Amino acid sequence: MRSAACGRRARAPPRRPRLLSDPIVALATPPGRGALALIRLSGAGAFALAARCLHPFLADPPRTVFRARLAHPGTGEPVDEVLAACFPAPRSYSGEDLVEISTHGGLVVPAAAVAALVAAGARPAEPGEFTRRAVLNGKMDLLQAEATADLIDAGSPAQRRRALHQLERGLSGRLGALRQEVLDLEGLIAYDIDFPEEDEGPVSPARVERVWRLARDSVAKLLATAPEGERLREGALLVIAGRPNAGKSSLFNALLGTERAIVTEIPGTTRDAIEAHAVIEGFPFRLIDTAGLRESEERVERLGIEVSRKYLAAADLVLYCEESDDPSRATFLAQVRAPVVVVRTKIDLSGGEGVSTVSGTGLDILRKRLAEVAFGQLLALGDVEPVVTRARHRAALEAALAELEAFWTARASGVDAAATATHLRAAVAALDDLIGVVTPDDVLDRVFATFCVGK
């Protein structure tokens, strides 16, 4: 007989309510074989909770490492000999009382240590919860929190430098200045509201326009960094294309620095797209080796060519390979929207300018060229100017820019000052959302969902 419960999903146990300050614990280092593991414990009562497991427990002097035995609070069974340090609120990463415990590495010891602290009353932390609390407690803003995740995920020197610049409030400082420019404009408009009976008021229209243009251009300039900034964070999609046997796979391997793609003298060897991550001149790239472009009656090769065309449609940059002047190049270029770098291959056989994957000739020049085309604006800005690196940033700046444009349109149309000022208030709100001055929980949930548990 089919039971009544059959076919229904089992009801999950009620989730323990998440408090803003209840003690949380997590492993802050990757699990697995290693010399050491770091465990974080944070929240109200964290010191008293740690004292149930660490013997001896020394909260004073703060920020001083001490040696202790970590034992299970219920059974008294020893888990490990550890090093620990206490960071009283508010001078800690999370802004709460925080304990950092270093255990021996591996799978068993750190897991047992975390289990002991949970048995003592801590709750397993959710992804990014330590950093989330740091934001809520004013230790960092939302942009710095995102930079923390980007710094951890950095796979190239350029990504590391850009994340560190944002972590040091480079982007936050620029947005704060933009916000002040809009507030200054709002202050000028307040005079129009206070003195409506005067023809021009105490502030000339020319001055209002000058301040508006300054604010609008500042927002637009920062917004213009978004395409390359997001590309820096994700890696530029570089598609290597050309006719069969044009040296695409050899060049793919040379740029990658390893033999990933199969290389033969037989045209049409590559039947599918091969993707790999590479660092070129310090910048992140996603290299795609594609099937050679030609008319073919062979079904598998045709499928590979269709895949190639899909990648070409999504490419940030295309590297077109040819052994000699290719009459089909013009037709190809007309069909591609992304920037195209044309390179002559196999010059060890034909001579002339270009690259040789056999001798390495021309590869350094090609690498520099690819970085310039994909990240030219970032190269010009250097590492001192802030850059927009996330879609969330871009959307907020687009909203602020739209409100600034709407303000001027309304003003030019003769709308009264009080109504035009609402657009300036909306622009300030968009910048506040970006920095995280007042951030709804759903936004925080999206930001921290990609964090590792112990961060």
N, C-alpha and C positions, 0 to 999 in steps of 0.2 A: 504494500500500500504506500502511496506517495504521501509523505508527511506534509502537514500544513506549512511548515517552514521551508520545504524544499522549493528552490527556485527564487527564494528571497535572499537578498544580501544580508549577512549577519550584521546586527546593529553594533556599531563601534562603541567602545566604552566612552562615557562622558569625558570630554577633554578638560583637564585641569585649567581653570581660568589663569590667564597670563597676567601677572601684576607687573607694575613698572619697576619695582624694587626688590621683588622676592629673590633670594639667592639662586644663582644659576652657575652651572659648572660645565666645562667642555674641554676636550683635548684641543690644544692650539697648534699642535704640530701634526704632520701627516702620520697616520697609523702605519706600522710596518717596522721592519728591522732598522735599527739606528742606535746611536750611542745614548741619546737622551730624548725625553718627551717632556713637553711643557703643558701643564694643566692650569686653567684659569678658573677662579672662583670669585664671583662678584655679587654684591647686593647687600641689602640690610641684614645684619646679623652674620655676615660672612666670617668675621673673625671668631665669633663664638662657635660657629659651625665647624670651622677648621680646627679649633681647639679640641673637638671631640675625636679627631682623627690623627692629629699631629702631636707627638710627644718627644720633647717639650714643644710648647707653642709660645713664640716670642713676638708679640705685636710691637714691642718697643725694643730698641729704637726703630722707627719706620724705615722702609726702603733699605733694610739691611738683611743680607742673606744669613740664614741660620740652618743648621743641620738638625733633622728630626727623623723619627721613625713614624711611618704612616701605617695605621692599623684600622681594621674595620671597627666601627663604633659599637656594633652589636655583639660581635663574637670576640673582639680583641685580637683576632688573627693578624699578624704582621703582614703587610703588603710589600713594603720596600723601605730602604733608607733613602731619604730625599733631601733636597735643598729647597728652602722656601723663603719668601719675602713678602712682607705686608705693605700695602699702599693705602693709607687711610684716605677717605673722602675729604675734600674734593680733588686731592692731588694724585689722581690715578687715571689710567686710560679711560675707564668708564665713567669717572666722576663719582663712583661709589667706593665703599670699602672693597678692596680687591686683594686677593692672595694669589701669587703665582708659585706653582710647585713644580720642580724639576725632578722627574723620576728617571729610572733607567728606561731605555727604549724597548721596542718590540711590540708584540700584539697583546700579550697577557698582562704584563705589569701595569701599563697605563690604563687599560680597561678596568682592571681590578681597583686601581686607585680612584678612578672616576666613580665606580660603583660604590665604593666606601663613602665618598662624599655625598652621593645621592642618598645613601642609607642614613647619613647624618642629617639630611633635610634639604639638600640642594635639589634644584630641578635641572634636568638636561637642557642646555641652552638651544635656542633655535638658530638657524643660519643668520649670521651677522648681528646677533642680539647684543653682544658686547659693544660693538660700534654704534648700534642703534641707541643704546643707552648713553653713549658718549655724546651723540647728537642731542638727545632729549635733555641731557644735563649740561649742555652748553660747552662741552669740551672741544667740539668741532662743529662746522656746519655741514650741510648735506653734500656740498661739493667736495669737501675734504673727505667725507666718508666714502664717496664714490672713488676718489683718488686712491684711497687705501686699497680698495679692491683692485683697481687698475694696476697699482704698484705690485701687488702680489701676482697678478696675472701677466705682467710684462714679459714679453718674449724677445724684445729687441732693445738696444740702448736708447733709441728714440722714444719708445714707449715708456721706459723707466724714467727718462729725464722729464718727459711731459707730465707723467703722473706725480713725480716728486714736486714739480713746479706748482701743480694744482694743490697738492697736499700742504704746501707752504703758503697757501692762500693767494697764489698768483691770480687765478680766475676769480676768486671771491673778492679780492681787492678791486679788480677792474669792474665787477658787477656792482660793488658798493659805490664806486665813483659814478657809474651810469645812473644808478638809482638816485644819487644826490643831484645829478644834472636834471633829471625829470622833476625832482622835488623843487629845485630852484625855479624851473619853469612854472610849476604849479603855484609857487609863491608869487610870481609876477602876475599870474592870472587872478590871484586873490585880490589884487588892487582893483582890477576891473570890476570885480564883484562888489567891492566895498565902495567904489566911487562910480556908479553907473551914470550919474548925471553929467560927468565931464566927457567931452568929445573924445579925447585921447587918453584921459586918465593920467596919473602920475608917471606911468611907464609908456614909452613910445612904442608904436607898433614895430618899428625897426628892431628895437631891443628884444621884443618878444620873439620875432622871427629869428634873430641871431641865436638866441638861447635854444629855440626849438630845433634849428638846424644842427646845432652842436650835439644835442641829445640824440636826434634821429641818426645823424651820421656816425656817432659813436656806437650805437646799437647795430647799425648796418655793417660797420667795419668788423665788429666781433662776430656777427652772424656769418659773414663771408668766409670765416675760417672753418665753418662746420663741415663742408664736404671733405676737405683733407684731414680735419681733426677726427671725424668719424672713421675715415679710411685708415688713419694711423692706429686707432684703437682696434679695428677689426682686421687690418692687413689689406693691402691693395691687391685686388684681383687682377693678376697679370696673365693674360691668355697668350700662349705661344702658338702662332698660326702660320700657314703657308702651304704650298703644294707638297705632295708626297716626296719623301727623300730629300727635303730641303735642309735637313740638319736640325730639325726642331727638337727631337729627343736628345740629341747630343748636347744641344745648348741648354735644354732643361736640366740635364744632369750636371753640366758645368756650373750653372747658376746655383743649383742646389748643393753642389759639393759632394755628391755621392751618386753612384750608379743606380738610379731608381727606375728609369725607363729603359726598355729593351731597345738596343740600337743595332740595325742590320743595314746592309746595302739594298735590301728588297723594299721597293716602294709599298706603302700601305701597311707597314708593320704595326703601327699604333692604331688599334681599332676602337678604343674608348678613351675618354679623358682621364688623365692621371693628375691628381692634385697633391701638392706638398707645400709645407710652409718653409720659407727661406728668409734670411736677413740679408738685405742688399744695402750696402753703404749705411748700415745702422738702422734701416727702416724695415718694417715687416711687410712681406709679400706672400700672397697665396699663388703659387705657380701652377698653371694648368697646361699640361702637354696634350694637344688635341690631335685628332686624326687629320691626315692631309686632305686639303680641299681639292676635289676634282669630281668629275662625273664618273659614276661607277655603277655597274650592273650587279655587283656582288652585294648581297643583302646585308651581311654583317658590317661591311665597310660603309654602306649607305647609312646604317643606323649610327655608326660612329661619327660620320660627318654631320648628321642632324644634331647629335650631342654637342659637337664642336660649335655649331651655329648658335645653340642656346647659350653656351658659355660666352661667346662673342657678344651676344646681346646684353649680357650682364657685366661685361668687363669694365674695370676702371682704366685699364691700359692694355694695348695689344702690341705684341712683338711679332712683326711679320718677317719671316725668314725667306730668303731667296739666294740661290747659288749665283745667279746672274740676273740681268734685267728681265723681270717677269712681266710679260704683256698682260697678264690677268690682274696685276696689282691695282691698276686704276679702278677696275670693276669692284675689287674687294674693298678698297678704301671708301668707295661711294656707299657701301652697304653697312659700314661700321660707324657707330656714333662715338665710341671712345677714342681718345688720342692713340695714334699709331706710331710706333718706332720701327722703321724699316732697317734691317741689318743684312748685310751680305755675309754669307756663311762659307765655310770651307776654303778660306783664302790660302791655306797651305797648299791647295791644289791649283787654284786659279790665279792667285796673286791679287794685288790691289788692296783697297781699304775694306775693312770689315773685321770679322772675328774668325779665329780658328780654335776649335775646342781641342785640337791635337797639341798645338804649341802654346795655347793660352793667349795668343796675340789678340789684342783688341778687347779682351773681356773686361779689363778694368775701366776702359773708356765706356763700354756699354753699361756697366753697372752704374756708373755716375749718371749717365744719360737717363736710365730708367728711374733713378731716385729723383732727378730733377723734374721729370715729366709728372711723376706720380705725387711728389711732395714739394714742388717748387715753392709754393707759398710758405710752407713751414720752414724750409731752408732759408728763405728770405727773412722771416720773422726771427729766426734763432730760437734760443731756449728762454728768452727773457719775456717774450710777449705771450699773454694767455691765449688759449685755443679752446674752441668748443669741440668736445669729443663724443658727446652722446646725443641721441635723438631727443631725449628729454630737454636738454639744454637748448637745442635748436628750436623745438616747439615753443618754449617759453619766450625766447628772443623774438621769434616770428610774431607771437601774440603782442609783445611789447611794441615792436615796430609797427604793427598794424594799428594799434591804438594811437601811437604818435601821429601816424599819417591821418587817421580819422579825426584827431584833434584839429589838425591844420585845415582839413577839408571843411570841417564844421565852422571853424573860425572864419575862413575865407567866404563861407556862404552866409555870414551874418548871424549865426546862431549865438545866443547870449552866452556870456562868459561862464555862468554856472553850469550850463549844459556841456560846454566844451571841456570843462575841467574834469568831468566824469571820465573822459578818455585818458587823461593823465593819471587819475587815480587807478584806473584799470592797468595802465602800463606799469605803475609801481607795484601793483599786486602780482603781475606776471613775474617781475624780477624777484619779488619776495618769495614766491613759490619756488623759483629756481635755486635761490640760496638756501631755502628751507627755514625762513623766518617763522612762518606758520604753515605746517605741512600736514595734510590729512593722513590718516592711518593707511589708507589704500595706496597712497604714493610711497610711504615708507615701506610698506609690504613689498611693492614692486622693486624698490631700490635694493633692499637687503635680501631678497629671495635668492640672489645669485652669489651671496657671500658664503664662505666656508663657515662651519658651525662654530669654530673656536675664535672667530674674529669679531 
